[in-house]
Amino acid sequence: MGATTVTGRRSHSRQAGFTYIALLLAVAIMGVWLGATASVFHMSVQREKEQELLFIGNQFRQALESYSAGSVGSARRFPLRLEDLLLDERTLVKRRHLRRIYLDPMTGQDDWGLVLGAGGQIVGVHSLSTGEPIKKAGFAVKDQNFSDKSSYVEWVFLAKIEPVKAAAPAPKAVPARGSAQPRP
């Protein structure tokens, strides 16, 4: 009877050892699978943030162009602060060129890199993130200069700076038929 007990214990001990190895193998496989899934998830999140950055950057670009186009007088002006895009009080009719100051999707902050023109006027914005973009090609025409950039800092959303059109010459007065010609 003693031999049977010893044999039974050994059999049970070996079976527990195989179960333990199988469990370790399953945990290792799950770890590799979770690591791969996390990597894919991270890439997906970064691609979404890039799309959001492109949208928000173009909102800023359009707002800067709208602000400039609404300039009074002969000189095109750009804002001195981003907040000036929220409520433009330069004319009697108040305009909102931008609904809100968006957060930079890459940093999660409301700080943007500013491209300054003459007199400290803001003519463009860019992200302050030094991360490397996933998207390297296939941009819309207005964002074509973002191709092959190594950092989001290089994705600069510049407003079109159009020169002020010179005033058209006054049309020459043509006398009506039968009217007297002015004499010198």
Secondary structure, DSSP 4 states (H G I P E B T S, - for coil): -HHHHHHHHHHHHHHHHHHHHHHHHHHHHHHHHHHHHHHHHHHHHHHHHHHHHHHHHHHHHHHHHHHHHT--SSS----SSGGGGT-B-SSSS-B-S-SS-PPPTTTSSS--EEEE-GGG-EEEEE----PPPS--S---GGGGGGTT-SSGGG-EEEPP-PPPPPPPPPPPP-PPTTPPPP--
